[in-house]
Amino acid sequence: STLALANSNTAGTVAIDGSVAGMGTLNITGSHNTAGAIGGTARLGAVNVNAGSSFMLDQFLAADDLSISGSLYKMSIDAVNAETVVNDGGMLDVTASYTNNGDLDVADGGTLSLNGSTLTVSDNFDLASGSTLMTSLNSGTMDDAGQVVVQDDVTVSADAAVEVAAAHVPFVAHGTSYTVIDAASGTLSVPGITDDRD
């Protein structure tokens, strides 16, 4: 079975009240936020955030698959239990540190924005060619930046982009380094940054 949430008034926001549970598909179109867990009683088969849609998630979510083609704003520490894919044109925007229990793949044209938060991935993390990982420095202190902590393997394509914003940090000492992807099988660090301040 499929539940589709649509909102033709793009200026409005529709709340998903209570728990959406059971084996099925939740398709999100338009602008929505959450007022209760999704798949909190029994995980869904799939949750799809469709292209052009905006989904503000400040609750627990459980599904076999989470597919992001629009924008998903993860705004709480509640876990996401799903195999997660950020598709071409999609964005996963992390504004609160949380754990994704499952693989996380950022496809060609997809964007993962950390905003200085820590995203823990329990399985594998894949940053494909043409994808973008955005993070920001929280201070001028070593390793005080948004990062992905991966408990299994990491694959980063040579053509993936890693963007580090330093606009809110007044001073970074020469030689300071920041780890933006930390994995059980090794660590990928960005040894230098480009200062984006005017």
N, C-alpha and C positions, 0 to 999 in steps of 0.2 A: 504494500500500500504506500501511497505517496501523499504527503501533506505539503501543499505549496502556500507560502506566505507571500502575498503581493501587496504593494502599496503604490497606488497610482499617483498619490500626492507626494512628490519627492521632497517636499518641505517638511513633511510630518514624520513621526516615528511611531511605530506600532510595537507594543510590548508583547512578548510571548510569556503568558502567565502560566505559572505552575510548571509541571514536568511533562515533557514530551517523551514518551517511552514506548518501547516495543520495536520489533524488527520492521523497519520501513525506511522511507526516504523523506528527509525534510529539505525542500527547495526554498531558498530565501531570495526573494526579488524585491527591490526597493530598499527602504531604510527601516531597520528594526533594532531593538535592544532586547535584553532578557530580564525577566523577573523571577525566574526559577531555573533549576537545573534542566539540561537537555539530555535525555537518555539517562536520567538519574536512577530510575528503577530498573530498566533493561536497556542496554545500549541499542542505538538505532543502527540500521544497515548503512546509511550514508547521510551526511549533511553537505549540501551544496550551496555555497555562497555564489550566486550567479553574477556574471559580468555586469558592471554598472551599479551593483548593490552595495549597501553599507550595513554591516552587522556589528553591533557593539556587544561583546560577550563579556559579562562580568560574573559569570556563573560557571559551574562544572559542566563539561560536555563529554559525552561518551558515544562513540559511533565506530563502526568498522572503518569507515573512510570519511575524511573531512577534505573536501575539495574547494579551494578558494580561487575564484575567478574575478571576484569583486574585491572589496576591502573588508577585512575582519580586524576589528580593534579589540585586542585582548587586554581587559582592563582590571583583572583581579588575579589573585594568586591561585585560584581554583584550577585544578588540573584539567588538561584535555587528554582524554584517552582515545586516540584515533591514529590511524595511518594518515598523515597530513601531507597534502600537496598544494603548493602555491603555484598556480598556473600562469601562463602568459597573460600579462595585464593585471594579475591579482596582486594583492598586498596583504601580508600579515604584519600588523602594527602592534608591537608589544609595549604596553605602558605600565605593566606590573610583572615582576618576576614570577614565572610559573614553570610547571613541568609538562612537556608533551610526552605522554607514555605511548610510544610507537615511533616509527620512522618519520622524518621530516624531510621532504624534498622540495627545493625551490627550483622550478623549471625555467627554461629559457624565457626571458621577459617577465619573470616573477620577481617580487621584492619582499625581503624580510627586513623590517625596521625595528631595531631594539630600543632606541631612545634611552640608552644608559641602563636598561634592565638586563637581568640574567635569564636566559631561556635555557632550561635543562631539557635535553632530548635523551630519552631512555634507551633508544635504539640507534639507528644510523641517521646521519645527516649528509645530504647531498646538495651542493651548490653548483648547479649546472652552468654550462656555457651560456652567456647572455643574461644570467641572473644577477641580482644585486643584493648585497648585504650591507645595510646601513646601521651605523652605531654612533655613539657620541661619548666623549670623555666626560666623566663626572668631576674630575679634579686633575691637577697636575701630578698626582701621586701614581707611582708605578702600578699598572694593571687595574686602575680604578676607572673602568669603562664598561659599557654594555658588552655582553659576550654570550656566546652559545657554548654551553658545557655539554659535551656529548659523551654518553656512557658506552658507546660502541664505536663504530668506524665512521670516518669522515672522508668524503670525496669532494674535492674542490677543483673545478675545471680551471684551466689556465686563463680562460676568457671570462670568468666570473669577475664581477666588480665588487670591491670592498671599499665603502666610503666611510670615513671617520670625520665627524664634525667636532670642532674644537672651539666653537664660538663662545661658549660660556666659561672657558678656562683661561684666565688671564695670563698664565705663565706655565710653560712646560720646559723643564730642564733638558739640556742636551743629553742624549743617551737614554732618556726615559722611553720605555717600551710598554706596549699594551697588548695583552692577549685577547683576541676577539673570537677565536675558535679554540676550544680546549677539548681534546679527545682522549679517550682511554688508549688509543693506538698512537697518540702523538699530539703535538700542539702546533697549531699554525698561528704565528704572531705577526703583527704589523710592526716592524722595527722603527718606522718613521711615519710622520703624518704630514699632511699638507694643511697649513694654517688657513682657514677659510674666513678669518676675520678681515673686515675692511681696514 
